[in-house]
Structure formats: structure tokens, C-alpha cells
């Protein structure tokens, strides 16, 4: 039944195109990655994110079916299906610990998770796979953890899956506080005695093992990022910089965000791909969320353990509005994993409650109604994701101040040949005060001006972005190269002048990426400008550093030898 429901409701996703936000870049990255290997994946040297298993998950699609979008979408659906089955197993084991043999409890929990509309973003967006894959390993870890008292091997395997989850997405480490506190919880319904401190150490080895696993992850990450971990450094600097009144103000924001996400778990509508504002009244809902967490620490039972897991993993999403490292400060996909644990906890809690009421059939009717509403919302959302123009128009309607949505709408209009409408939308784009987002908006606006052959306007936008590039210098430098390449293709301007202007950007891109392809590009530019000595050096370096499978290596080697004669 679960397999039929998931495949039936998400079947249309297979026919969806690549989402214009990030998906094309992801596909191009893996298509053009010629020197990709497990060594380069697991020891990248530096960067913001360390998600090697996520990268590995794209390799079958690269080598087996050429990163076709239908197969990429199918993989996401299958990951979601696996999570649904794992949640069914988790809740079934929980039911057995409570002395319940009926399957309706795990089945209803799994169905609610399978159909919950808040999860459509993670499933439909190929670039959102990190949440799906992390969920697989975290749910497997908790499932094994529920068996940890049977044999120490279950605890060891559970900790291993926890590390694998961290290697998919770093936010998995936020589950650690809930796991460490597990010994303080009664997992069986007949454990009615108060928990005394001595009992907390009965399974101390499991807590210690997970603490060791969490520390091991950071050590492994440190070794993999031998040239610097800019992601962790950025988080630490942002958190440490806050003090006094600013910290208090951001605490108010954290409570608003917590309240917003709590409401989304119960009632996910309206669904929005770009959530940028949260009304102030969610602050009071956030206080309720805090009260729920405190309640889980006081009433330590199986249901509250699952809710604490949801709160632990979900707490990572409360930091994102301050880190300025994502497209939007809030997102529905951040609740994918918390929703699984939250649904498990609420399901077990409702089971306890229904034992003391007479009208049990009312509960079944309510669950059925919830499933119908969720199925309708998820189905509609899946169809909306099949059209980039419709999706981003819906996004702009719900977040009219979100300028990046206009860029995506303009791209969709260009793709449909509606150039006049696309140009009008592009002309209305204005960068926000936030430089992290503003620089990308300027790059996007330059791209639209380039399509309209407004060379001066595009160059002005890129120069403005480069004046304060933030974390986006690489994207800005690539946009400069695209500008010069497009002008030469259109035969607009003196090629010698354009090559001369492109050289500093090629040199800077090589400094930023160490990609030998840019040495090959540099050699081409020098050769056109008849600087044969410089061209020979660039081609020689490109041939020496390029992987054996690189398409340009043989050309670089041949040109290097001919110029050396």
C-alpha cells in the first residue's frame, strides 16, 4: 500500500523538467566533471559544504543514464519511498515496545509522512536531495537505536548510520543531543516508575558512542578540508559576532521561525518555494514550541523522544536566517526530516490518548480526512512543479518582494520564446540591500541584458557585482567570460580587445578554482593575441595538470609542443 501511494502521488514528478534554480548547474557540473573520483569527493581540500555521500548519489545517474532529468526525479521519489518505509519500521518497532501489535499505528504515520505537502519541495527539487538522503540514514540510525538494548552491535551500526547521515548533510549532527539523552527516556509502556539518575547510565555506552561519532565526524571533516573549512568558520563567526541587544533581537526572530515551522508541521498551507517573511504573531507560537520541548524533557516517554528528535534536527533551520548562505532564509524542505520524527511522536501520543476515549471511530475519521487533504495538496503541488514559469509565478505571487523569483520567471519566458515579456520582467529586477543576494541578482540581470545584446548594461552590472563580490566571486568571474564569449560569437567588438579584457578574469578563475581548463582558455587567448611564449606556458601547464580523460588535454599538449619548436 505504501509503495502504491508514494509512486501514485509522485508519479507526475518523473515528467517534470529541471528546476531552473540550481538543477541545471548541478547537471552541468557532473556532466563536465572529468576528474571526479572518490578521492576528490571525500578529500576536496576546502569549501563550504562537506557532503561526499550526496555527491556519490549522483554518480550512477552520470554514468548510467547521462543525468537525464526523469531518472534524477525517479531517484528522488525512490529515496522518499525508502524514508516512508523506514518510518513505518520505526513506528512499528515503537508500537511493539508499547505492546501494540496492530499495524494501523505505523501505517497511518507512514501515510501521513508520505503525503505531507511540506515534503513536496524536497522530492520535486533535484538539488534538494540532501534532505532525502540524510533522512534515509537518520531514520535507519534511530530504527537500530530502538534495538540497542538487545545487543551492542545495534548501537554500533546505529552510530555508523549517523555518521553516514552527517556525510550527506551537516545538519544531521543536530540529532546528537536527542540521542545522547535517550537513556533518560522510558521506551516501554509498563515503565511507569520515575526515572532516577542511576537509570540514566544503563545505556551510557550508546550515548558515549554517539558523542564519539559526532566528534569523529568533525575530525574527518577537518582532515578532508585541509585547506580550510570556510563553512564551519562562517557559522562560528556569525554566531560569535552577536551580543547584547542584537542577540536578544535575534532570539525573538528564532522564536518566530520556530513557531512558523511548528504551524507548518500541523498545517502546511500555503506552500511557497521562497519564504522570506514571518508575521510577528508566530512569536507566540514559538513560545508554545519551546514549551513542547520542555515538556518532552519532563515527560520522558517514547512519544516525546521522537518529538525531541524532531526539535533537535529542526533547530538547525533556526540558524539559517542569520547565516545568509541559502537562496531563502526559510524553506519547507528543512522540515523534511523533522516532519518524520514529529509525525512518529504525535502518532504514538494520539495512540495513548485514544485508549482513554470512547469515540475512537472519530480519530479514524480525522486521520482519513487529514490524508485526503494532504493528498490533494501534494498532488496539486507536484503538478505545479512541472512548469517552471507557473512555479515561480506562484512564488512571486506569495512573496512579491522576492526579486530572484523575477529572474527565474524571465528565464522561463525566454525559454518559451516570449522575449518581450522576459525583457520587461528582467528590467524590473532590483538588487536588495543584502549583498549576499544582491550580487547574484546583478549577475542574473547581466545575463538578461546579455540576451538583449545590451553589452554596456551587462558590463555595468557585473562591475557593480565585482566591487563587493562576497562569496560569489567565482560566479561573477564566469559571467564576465560568458559576456566576452557571447560578444565574440555575435561578432560585436574587436576580438583582440575582448580577449585582452578576458585574460584577467581567466587568471582569477584559475586562482580561485585551480582548474587547469582555465589555463587552456588562457593559452587560447594568448595565442590569438600572438603572445606565443605565454601561450606555450599556459598550454603546457594545462596539459600537465589536466586529467587524462579531459577533452582539452590532447589539444593543449599538441599546441604546447608545436609552440615550443
SULRA-V139349 format. One record per pair of residues at least 4 apart in sequence whose ideal C-beta (glycine too) atoms are under 8 Angstrom apart, sorted by sequence separation. I is the first residue (numbers start at 0). J is the second residue. D is the distance in Angstrom with one decimal. If there is no record, write none. Layout:
BEGIN
i j d
I J D
I J D
END
This chain:
BEGIN
i j d
0 4 6.2
1 5 6.3
2 6 6.1
3 7 5.6
4 8 6.1
5 9 6.0
6 10 5.8
11 15 7.2
18 22 4.5
19 23 6.6
21 25 5.9
22 26 6.4
23 27 6.1
24 28 6.2
25 29 6.8
26 30 6.0
27 31 5.9
28 32 6.0
35 39 6.0
36 40 6.9
37 41 5.8
38 42 5.9
39 43 6.5
50 54 6.4
51 55 6.3
52 56 6.6
53 57 7.6
54 58 7.4
57 61 6.1
58 62 6.2
59 63 5.1
60 64 6.1
61 65 7.4
66 70 7.9
67 71 6.9
68 72 6.2
69 73 6.4
70 74 6.5
71 75 6.9
72 76 6.5
73 77 6.3
74 78 6.4
75 79 6.5
76 80 6.3
77 81 6.4
78 82 6.6
79 83 6.5
80 84 6.5
81 85 6.2
82 86 6.3
83 87 6.6
84 88 6.6
85 89 6.3
86 90 6.3
87 91 6.1
88 92 6.4
89 93 6.5
90 94 6.3
91 95 6.6
92 96 6.6
93 97 6.6
95 99 7.0
102 106 5.2
103 107 5.8
104 108 6.6
105 109 6.1
106 110 6.3
107 111 6.4
108 112 6.5
109 113 6.1
110 114 6.2
111 115 6.1
118 122 6.0
119 123 5.6
120 124 5.7
123 127 7.6
124 128 8.0
127 131 7.3
128 132 5.8
129 133 6.0
130 134 6.2
131 135 7.0
132 136 7.2
133 137 6.0
134 138 5.8
135 139 6.3
136 140 6.1
137 141 6.5
138 142 6.2
139 143 6.5
140 144 6.2
141 145 6.8
142 146 7.6
143 147 7.0
146 150 7.5
147 151 7.8
149 153 6.0
151 155 6.4
152 156 6.2
153 157 6.1
154 158 6.5
155 159 6.5
156 160 6.5
157 161 6.5
158 162 6.7
159 163 6.7
160 164 6.5
161 165 6.8
162 166 6.5
163 167 6.9
164 168 7.4
165 169 6.4
167 171 6.8
174 178 6.0
175 179 6.1
176 180 6.4
177 181 7.2
180 184 7.1
186 190 7.2
194 198 5.3
196 200 7.8
199 203 7.5
202 206 6.9
203 207 6.0
204 208 6.1
205 209 6.6
206 210 6.3
207 211 6.2
208 212 6.4
209 213 6.4
210 214 6.5
211 215 6.1
212 216 6.6
213 217 7.1
214 218 6.4
215 219 6.1
216 220 6.2
217 221 6.3
218 222 6.6
219 223 6.3
220 224 6.1
224 228 4.0
228 232 6.0
229 233 6.0
230 234 6.8
231 235 6.3
232 236 6.1
233 237 6.3
234 238 6.3
235 239 5.8
236 240 6.1
237 241 7.6
241 245 5.2
242 246 5.6
243 247 7.2
244 248 6.2
245 249 6.3
246 250 6.4
247 251 6.9
248 252 6.9
249 253 6.3
250 254 6.7
251 255 6.7
252 256 6.3
253 257 6.2
254 258 6.3
255 259 6.3
256 260 6.4
257 261 6.3
258 262 6.4
259 263 6.4
260 264 6.7
261 265 7.1
262 266 6.1
263 267 5.2
277 281 5.3
280 284 7.4
281 285 6.2
282 286 7.0
283 287 7.1
284 288 6.7
285 289 6.6
286 290 6.5
287 291 6.5
288 292 6.7
289 293 6.5
290 294 6.2
291 295 6.7
292 296 6.9
293 297 6.4
294 298 5.7
295 299 7.3
299 303 6.2
300 304 7.1
301 305 7.0
302 306 6.7
303 307 6.1
304 308 6.6
305 309 6.7
306 310 6.4
307 311 6.2
308 312 6.4
309 313 5.7
310 314 6.3
313 317 7.5
314 318 7.7
315 319 7.5
318 322 6.1
326 330 7.8
329 333 7.4
333 337 7.7
334 338 5.1
335 339 7.4
336 340 7.1
337 341 5.7
338 342 6.0
339 343 6.6
340 344 6.3
341 345 6.2
342 346 6.0
343 347 6.6
344 348 6.2
345 349 6.2
346 350 6.6
347 351 6.8
348 352 6.4
349 353 6.0
350 354 7.1
351 355 7.9
352 356 6.8
358 362 7.8
359 363 7.0
360 364 6.4
361 365 6.3
362 366 6.4
363 367 6.3
364 368 6.4
365 369 6.4
366 370 6.4
367 371 6.5
368 372 6.4
369 373 6.1
370 374 6.0
371 375 6.5
372 376 6.4
373 377 6.0
374 378 6.1
375 379 6.4
376 380 6.3
377 381 6.3
378 382 6.8
379 383 6.4
380 384 6.5
381 385 7.4
386 390 6.3
387 391 6.2
388 392 6.1
389 393 6.3
390 394 6.4
391 395 6.3
392 396 6.3
393 397 6.5
394 398 6.1
395 399 6.1
402 406 7.3
403 407 6.8
404 408 6.3
405 409 6.3
406 410 6.5
407 411 6.5
408 412 6.4
409 413 6.4
410 414 6.4
411 415 6.6
413 417 7.5
417 421 5.9
418 422 6.1
419 423 6.6
420 424 6.5
421 425 6.2
422 426 6.2
423 427 6.8
424 428 7.4
433 437 5.9
434 438 6.1
435 439 8.0
436 440 6.3
437 441 6.4
438 442 6.6
439 443 6.3
440 444 6.2
441 445 6.4
442 446 6.7
443 447 6.9
444 448 6.4
445 449 6.2
446 450 6.9
447 451 6.7
449 453 7.5
453 457 6.0
454 458 6.2
455 459 6.3
456 460 6.6
457 461 6.5
458 462 6.2
459 463 6.3
460 464 6.4
461 465 6.1
462 466 6.8
464 468 6.5
468 472 3.8
471 475 5.8
472 476 6.1
473 477 6.4
474 478 6.4
475 479 6.9
476 480 6.9
477 481 6.4
478 482 6.5
479 483 6.7
480 484 6.0
481 485 6.0
482 486 6.5
483 487 6.4
484 488 6.3
485 489 6.3
487 491 7.9
492 496 6.2
493 497 6.7
494 498 6.0
495 499 6.4
496 500 6.4
497 501 6.3
498 502 6.8
500 504 7.9
501 505 5.9
502 506 6.3
503 507 6.3
504 508 6.3
505 509 6.6
506 510 6.6
507 511 6.3
508 512 5.9
509 513 6.8
515 519 6.8
516 520 6.5
517 521 6.2
518 522 6.5
519 523 6.8
520 524 6.6
521 525 6.3
522 526 6.1
523 527 6.5
524 528 6.5
526 530 7.6
530 534 5.9
531 535 6.1
532 536 6.7
533 537 6.4
534 538 6.2
535 539 6.1
536 540 6.4
537 541 6.3
538 542 6.3
539 543 6.3
540 544 6.1
541 545 5.6
545 549 4.0
548 552 7.9
551 555 5.6
552 556 6.3
553 557 6.2
554 558 6.2
555 559 6.1
556 560 6.5
557 561 6.3
558 562 6.1
559 563 6.3
560 564 7.0
17 22 3.9
34 39 6.5
35 40 6.9
60 65 7.9
61 66 5.5
66 71 6.5
94 99 4.0
95 100 7.2
99 104 6.1
122 127 7.7
185 190 3.7
194 199 6.9
227 232 7.3
241 246 4.4
298 303 5.4
299 304 7.3
319 324 7.3
325 330 7.2
412 417 4.3
413 418 6.4
431 436 5.5
432 437 7.1
448 453 4.2
449 454 7.6
486 491 4.6
487 492 7.6
492 497 5.4
509 514 6.7
512 517 6.9
525 530 4.2
526 531 7.0
547 552 6.7
17 23 5.4
29 35 7.4
43 49 7.4
60 66 5.1
64 70 4.6
94 100 7.5
112 118 7.3
121 127 4.6
147 153 4.7
165 171 4.6
185 191 7.9
319 325 5.9
353 359 5.4
356 362 7.8
383 389 5.7
384 390 5.8
395 401 6.7
398 404 6.7
412 418 7.5
430 436 7.6
431 437 5.4
486 492 5.2
508 514 7.4
525 531 7.6
545 551 6.6
546 552 7.2
60 67 7.5
63 70 7.8
94 101 7.3
120 127 6.1
121 128 7.8
146 153 4.3
147 154 4.3
164 171 3.8
165 172 5.3
221 228 6.6
296 303 8.0
383 390 5.5
394 401 6.8
430 437 3.7
464 471 7.4
465 472 7.4
468 475 5.4
487 494 5.6
545 552 4.1
220 228 6.5
241 249 6.0
295 303 3.8
320 328 3.8
412 420 5.0
413 421 4.6
430 438 7.8
448 456 4.2
449 457 4.6
509 517 4.0
525 533 4.3
526 534 4.1
17 26 6.5
57 66 7.5
121 130 4.5
122 131 7.0
144 153 7.3
185 194 6.4
294 303 6.9
295 304 7.4
319 328 6.1
320 329 6.8
353 362 5.1
395 404 4.3
412 421 3.7
431 440 7.1
448 457 4.0
508 517 4.9
509 518 6.1
525 534 3.7
41 51 4.7
60 70 5.7
94 104 4.9
121 131 5.7
143 153 4.9
144 154 7.2
147 157 6.3
161 171 7.1
164 174 7.7
184 194 7.8
319 329 7.3
383 393 6.2
394 404 4.6
395 405 6.6
430 440 4.4
465 475 5.2
487 497 5.6
541 551 6.9
542 552 5.8
545 555 6.6
40 51 4.7
60 71 5.5
91 102 7.1
94 105 5.9
143 154 7.7
183 194 6.0
220 231 7.4
295 306 5.2
296 307 7.4
319 330 7.9
410 421 7.7
429 440 7.8
430 441 5.6
445 456 7.8
446 457 7.6
464 475 5.0
465 476 7.8
486 497 5.8
506 517 7.8
523 534 7.8
541 552 7.5
93 105 7.8
295 307 4.4
409 421 4.5
412 424 6.6
428 440 6.1
445 457 4.2
448 460 6.5
505 517 5.3
509 521 7.1
522 534 4.8
525 537 6.0
91 104 7.8
143 156 5.1
144 157 4.5
161 174 7.1
316 329 7.4
349 362 6.8
391 404 5.0
394 407 7.8
395 408 6.5
409 422 7.8
445 458 7.7
522 535 7.7
542 555 4.1
40 54 4.9
57 71 7.9
60 74 6.5
90 104 6.2
91 105 3.9
143 157 3.9
161 175 7.9
292 306 7.9
316 330 7.8
319 333 7.1
430 444 7.7
461 475 6.2
464 478 7.8
465 479 7.8
483 497 4.8
541 555 4.1
542 556 4.0
40 55 6.3
59 74 7.9
90 105 3.9
291 306 6.7
292 307 6.9
295 310 7.2
409 424 4.4
428 443 7.0
445 460 3.9
483 498 7.6
505 520 5.1
506 521 6.7
522 537 3.6
89 105 7.9
141 157 7.5
182 198 7.5
183 199 5.1
391 407 4.2
392 408 6.1
408 424 5.4
409 425 4.5
428 444 5.0
444 460 5.2
445 461 5.0
505 521 4.9
521 537 4.3
522 538 4.0
539 555 7.7
88 105 7.6
140 157 4.8
143 160 6.7
161 178 7.3
182 199 4.8
316 333 3.9
391 408 4.8
461 478 5.6
483 500 6.3
538 555 4.6
542 559 5.5
37 55 7.6
56 74 7.4
87 105 4.9
90 108 4.5
140 158 7.5
182 200 6.8
259 277 4.7
292 310 5.0
315 333 7.5
316 334 7.1
442 460 7.4
461 479 5.6
483 501 4.4
519 537 7.3
538 556 7.6
541 559 7.9
86 105 7.9
87 106 6.8
90 109 6.9
182 201 6.2
258 277 7.9
262 281 6.9
291 310 7.5
405 424 5.3
406 425 7.4
409 428 7.7
425 444 6.3
428 447 7.6
441 460 4.7
442 461 6.9
445 464 7.5
502 521 6.8
505 524 6.5
518 537 4.9
519 538 6.9
522 541 6.3
140 160 3.9
182 202 4.5
313 333 7.4
387 407 6.7
388 408 6.5
391 411 6.5
405 425 7.5
441 461 7.1
518 538 7.5
521 541 8.0
538 558 4.5
539 559 4.2
87 108 7.3
139 160 4.7
140 161 4.6
181 202 6.9
182 203 6.4
256 277 6.1
313 334 6.5
316 337 7.9
426 447 8.0
461 482 6.7
480 501 6.1
483 504 7.9
538 559 3.9
86 108 6.4
87 109 3.9
255 277 4.8
259 281 4.7
262 284 5.8
288 310 7.6
405 427 6.3
406 428 6.1
425 447 3.3
441 463 5.6
442 464 5.7
479 501 7.2
502 524 5.3
518 540 4.7
519 541 4.0
35 58 7.5
86 109 5.2
137 160 7.5
182 205 7.1
255 278 7.8
258 281 3.8
261 284 5.8
313 336 8.0
387 410 7.6
388 411 3.8
405 428 5.1
425 448 7.2
441 464 4.0
501 524 6.0
502 525 7.7
518 541 3.9
535 558 7.8
136 160 4.8
137 161 7.2
140 164 6.5
181 205 6.6
182 206 5.9
255 279 6.8
258 282 6.3
261 285 7.4
312 336 5.1
313 337 3.7
387 411 4.5
388 412 6.8
458 482 6.5
480 504 5.7
534 558 7.4
535 559 5.7
538 562 6.8
539 563 7.7
84 109 7.4
136 161 7.2
181 206 6.8
256 281 7.7
258 283 6.8
259 284 7.3
312 337 5.1
422 447 7.0
457 482 5.6
479 504 4.4
480 505 6.9
499 524 8.0
515 540 6.9
516 541 7.2
83 109 5.2
86 112 5.2
180 206 7.8
255 281 4.6
258 284 3.0
259 285 7.8
261 287 6.9
402 428 5.5
421 447 7.0
425 451 7.8
438 464 4.5
498 524 4.6
515 541 4.8
518 544 7.0
519 545 7.5
136 163 4.4
137 164 4.6
178 205 7.7
179 206 4.6
254 281 7.9
255 282 4.9
257 284 7.8
258 285 3.4
261 288 4.6
310 337 7.5
387 414 7.8
388 415 7.0
402 429 6.2
437 464 7.9
535 562 3.8
29 57 5.4
136 164 3.6
178 206 7.2
254 282 5.1
257 285 4.2
258 286 7.5
260 288 7.9
309 337 4.2
312 340 6.8
402 430 7.1
422 450 8.0
454 482 7.3
476 504 5.0
480 508 7.3
515 543 7.9
534 562 5.9
535 563 5.5
29 58 7.8
32 61 7.9
83 112 6.0
135 164 7.9
256 285 7.3
258 287 7.0
309 338 7.4
402 431 6.2
421 450 7.7
422 451 5.6
438 467 7.0
442 471 7.2
498 527 5.1
499 528 6.6
515 544 3.8
516 545 7.3
82 112 7.5
83 113 4.5
179 209 6.1
255 285 5.7
258 288 5.8
261 291 7.7
309 339 7.8
438 468 6.0
498 528 5.7
515 545 4.5
29 60 7.7
30 61 7.2
133 164 5.0
136 167 6.3
178 209 4.7
179 210 6.1
251 282 6.3
254 285 3.2
257 288 4.4
309 340 3.9
438 469 5.6
476 507 5.4
477 508 6.8
531 562 5.3
25 57 7.5
29 61 4.9
253 285 7.4
254 286 6.4
257 289 7.2
308 340 4.0
309 341 3.9
418 450 7.6
439 471 5.7
442 474 5.8
446 478 7.0
449 481 7.1
454 486 6.1
476 508 4.9
495 527 7.2
519 551 4.7
526 558 7.3
403 436 7.0
418 451 8.0
434 467 5.5
438 471 4.7
442 475 5.9
445 478 5.8
449 482 6.0
494 527 6.8
495 528 6.2
516 549 7.3
522 555 6.7
79 113 7.6
133 167 4.3
137 171 5.8
140 174 7.9
144 178 6.9
175 209 6.1
254 288 7.7
306 340 7.1
402 436 8.0
406 440 6.9
413 447 7.9
435 469 5.3
515 549 7.5
30 65 7.7
132 167 4.4
133 168 4.3
136 171 7.3
175 210 7.2
254 289 7.2
305 340 4.9
306 341 6.3
309 344 6.5
434 469 5.3
435 470 6.8
439 474 6.9
446 481 7.6
472 507 7.7
473 508 6.9
476 511 7.0
516 551 6.3
519 554 7.5
30 66 5.9
132 168 7.5
305 341 7.3
308 344 7.7
403 439 7.3
435 471 7.7
442 478 4.9
449 485 5.7
519 555 5.1
522 558 6.6
526 562 7.7
29 66 5.9
133 170 7.2
137 174 6.0
144 181 6.9
403 440 6.2
406 443 4.0
413 450 6.3
438 475 6.7
445 482 7.1
452 489 6.9
454 491 6.5
518 555 7.7
522 559 7.9
129 167 6.0
130 168 6.8
133 171 5.1
175 213 4.7
305 343 4.3
306 344 3.7
402 440 5.6
406 444 7.4
409 447 5.6
454 492 7.5
473 511 5.2
79 118 7.0
129 168 4.3
305 344 3.3
306 345 7.4
452 491 7.1
472 511 6.5
473 512 6.7
26 66 4.9
304 344 7.4
403 443 7.2
480 520 7.7
145 186 7.2
172 213 5.7
303 344 6.7
406 447 7.4
26 68 7.6
79 121 7.5
302 344 4.9
305 347 6.7
306 348 7.9
79 122 4.9
302 345 7.6
172 216 6.4
26 71 7.8
264 309 7.9
302 347 3.9
303 348 7.9
22 68 7.6
75 121 7.9
76 122 6.4
301 347 5.8
302 348 4.1
75 122 5.4
75 123 7.5
157 205 7.8
161 209 6.3
165 213 7.7
82 131 6.7
85 134 8.0
89 138 6.0
96 145 6.9
302 351 6.8
75 125 6.4
78 128 6.8
85 135 6.8
92 142 6.5
154 204 6.8
158 208 4.8
162 212 5.2
166 216 7.6
17 68 5.0
72 123 7.6
154 205 4.6
158 209 5.5
161 212 5.4
165 216 4.5
169 220 8.0
16 68 6.2
75 127 7.8
79 131 5.9
82 134 4.6
86 138 6.0
89 141 5.9
93 145 6.7
157 209 7.9
161 213 7.8
275 327 5.8
277 329 6.9
15 68 7.4
72 125 6.7
75 128 5.8
78 131 4.0
82 135 5.9
85 138 3.9
89 142 4.9
92 145 4.8
151 204 7.1
155 208 6.9
158 211 7.6
159 212 7.7
162 215 6.7
260 313 6.1
273 326 7.2
274 327 5.8
275 328 6.3
71 125 4.9
74 128 7.6
78 132 6.1
81 135 5.5
85 139 6.0
88 142 5.4
92 146 7.3
148 202 6.6
154 208 5.7
158 212 4.3
162 216 5.7
273 327 4.9
274 328 7.4
275 329 7.3
14 69 6.9
147 202 6.6
272 327 8.0
274 329 4.0
13 69 5.2
75 131 6.1
78 134 7.8
82 138 6.0
89 145 7.0
257 313 8.0
260 316 6.5
274 330 6.5
15 72 5.9
68 125 7.2
78 135 6.2
85 142 6.3
274 331 7.4
147 205 5.3
13 72 5.1
272 331 8.0
12 72 5.0
13 73 5.5
256 316 7.2
257 317 6.0
271 331 7.5
144 205 7.2
169 230 7.4
256 317 5.3
270 331 6.5
12 75 7.3
13 76 7.2
12 76 6.0
253 317 4.9
256 320 6.3
267 331 7.2
9 76 4.7
252 320 6.4
263 331 6.8
252 321 7.9
260 329 7.8
6 76 7.0
9 79 6.9
259 329 6.9
264 334 6.4
5 76 7.0
263 334 6.0
56 128 6.6
249 321 6.2
256 329 6.4
260 333 7.6
264 337 7.2
5 79 6.4
6 80 7.0
260 334 5.8
264 338 5.8
327 401 7.6
5 80 4.5
53 128 6.6
53 129 5.1
56 132 5.8
260 337 7.6
264 341 5.3
326 403 6.9
2 80 6.4
5 83 5.7
1 80 7.6
50 129 6.1
53 132 5.8
52 132 6.7
238 318 7.6
241 321 7.8
1 83 5.5
2 84 7.9
1 84 6.3
238 321 7.9
234 318 7.2
237 321 5.7
237 322 5.6
1 87 6.3
234 322 6.3
98 187 7.8
233 322 6.7
96 186 5.2
97 187 7.1
98 188 5.6
96 187 5.4
97 188 4.5
98 189 7.5
233 324 6.8
96 188 7.5
230 324 8.0
26 125 8.0
25 125 6.6
25 126 5.5
22 124 7.3
21 124 7.9
22 125 4.8
22 126 5.5
1 106 7.5
8 113 7.4
18 123 7.5
21 126 4.1
194 299 6.1
0 106 7.3
4 110 6.5
8 114 6.4
18 124 5.6
20 126 7.5
270 376 7.1
18 125 6.9
1 109 5.6
5 113 5.2
15 123 6.5
17 125 6.8
18 126 7.2
268 376 6.4
1 110 7.1
4 113 5.6
267 376 7.0
4 114 7.1
12 122 6.5
270 380 5.6
323 433 6.7
12 123 5.5
52 163 6.2
324 435 7.7
1 113 6.4
323 435 4.4
9 122 6.0
323 436 7.7
52 166 4.5
53 167 5.1
185 299 6.2
186 300 8.0
187 301 7.9
51 166 5.5
52 167 4.7
53 168 6.9
184 299 4.4
185 300 5.6
186 301 5.2
50 166 6.9
180 296 7.7
183 299 5.4
184 300 6.5
185 301 7.4
49 166 7.5
50 167 5.9
184 301 6.9
50 168 5.9
186 304 7.5
272 390 6.4
50 169 7.4
184 303 7.2
272 391 7.5
49 169 6.7
184 304 4.6
48 169 7.1
272 393 7.5
273 394 4.8
271 393 7.9
272 394 4.6
276 398 7.4
181 304 6.7
271 394 6.5
275 398 5.4
273 397 7.7
274 398 7.0
276 400 7.7
273 398 4.8
275 400 6.8
271 397 4.5
275 401 5.4
177 304 7.1
180 307 7.0
271 398 6.3
269 397 6.2
273 401 4.7
177 307 4.6
178 308 8.0
273 403 7.3
177 308 4.5
273 404 5.8
177 310 7.6
174 308 6.2
177 311 4.1
176 311 5.1
175 311 7.4
174 311 5.3
173 311 5.3
174 312 5.2
173 312 5.2
171 312 7.4
173 314 5.7
170 312 6.8
173 315 4.5
170 315 3.9
117 263 5.7
170 316 7.8
324 470 7.8
117 264 7.1
117 267 4.2
120 270 7.7
116 267 4.6
119 270 7.0
115 267 6.8
116 268 7.1
120 272 6.7
117 270 7.5
116 270 5.8
171 336 8.0
141 308 6.8
49 220 5.0
51 223 7.7
49 223 6.0
49 224 6.5
137 312 7.3
46 224 6.7
44 223 7.9
45 224 5.3
49 228 7.6
42 222 7.6
43 223 6.5
44 224 6.8
45 225 7.5
42 223 5.0
43 224 7.1
44 225 5.7
45 226 3.8
49 230 7.1
41 223 6.2
44 226 4.4
45 227 4.8
46 228 7.9
47 229 5.3
48 230 5.8
42 225 7.4
45 228 7.2
46 229 6.6
47 230 3.9
45 229 6.7
46 230 6.9
47 233 7.1
137 336 6.0
141 340 7.7
134 335 6.1
138 339 6.3
130 332 5.2
134 336 4.7
130 333 7.4
133 336 6.3
97 301 6.7
131 335 7.0
96 301 6.4
127 332 4.8
130 335 4.2
134 339 6.3
130 336 6.2
93 301 5.5
124 332 7.0
120 330 6.9
121 331 7.8
120 331 4.7
121 332 4.2
93 305 7.5
119 331 7.7
120 332 4.4
118 331 7.8
117 331 4.9
118 332 7.9
121 335 4.3
118 334 8.0
117 334 5.3
118 335 5.4
117 335 7.5
118 338 6.4
117 338 5.9
115 338 5.7
112 338 6.5
112 339 5.5
115 342 7.3
112 342 5.0
111 342 5.2
108 342 5.3
108 343 5.7
111 346 7.5
108 346 3.9
107 346 6.4
105 346 8.0
104 346 6.0
104 347 7.4
104 350 5.4
93 343 6.8
97 347 7.1
99 350 6.9
86 339 5.1
90 343 5.2
94 347 7.7
97 350 7.4
89 343 6.0
93 347 5.7
111 366 7.6
86 342 7.3
90 346 6.1
94 350 7.6
114 370 6.0
82 339 6.5
86 343 6.4
90 347 7.2
116 373 5.9
123 380 7.6
111 369 6.6
115 373 5.7
119 377 5.5
123 381 6.5
107 366 5.3
111 370 6.7
114 373 4.1
118 377 7.7
110 370 5.7
114 374 4.9
116 376 3.9
124 384 7.8
116 377 4.8
119 380 4.3
123 384 4.1
111 373 6.8
115 377 7.4
119 381 6.2
114 377 5.4
116 380 5.8
119 384 7.1
47 324 7.0
21 326 7.9
20 326 6.8
8 374 6.3
15 381 7.9
18 384 7.3
9 377 8.0
19 387 4.9
8 377 5.7
12 381 5.5
15 384 5.4
16 385 7.3
18 387 6.5
8 378 6.0
11 381 5.1
15 385 4.4
11 382 6.0
14 385 6.5
16 387 6.5
9 381 6.3
12 384 6.9
18 390 7.5
19 391 7.7
8 381 7.1
12 385 7.8
11 385 6.4
20 407 5.9
19 407 5.2
19 410 5.1
19 411 6.5
47 470 7.6
34 545 7.9
34 546 3.6
33 546 5.3
34 548 7.3
33 548 4.9
34 549 7.0
33 549 4.9
33 550 7.1
END
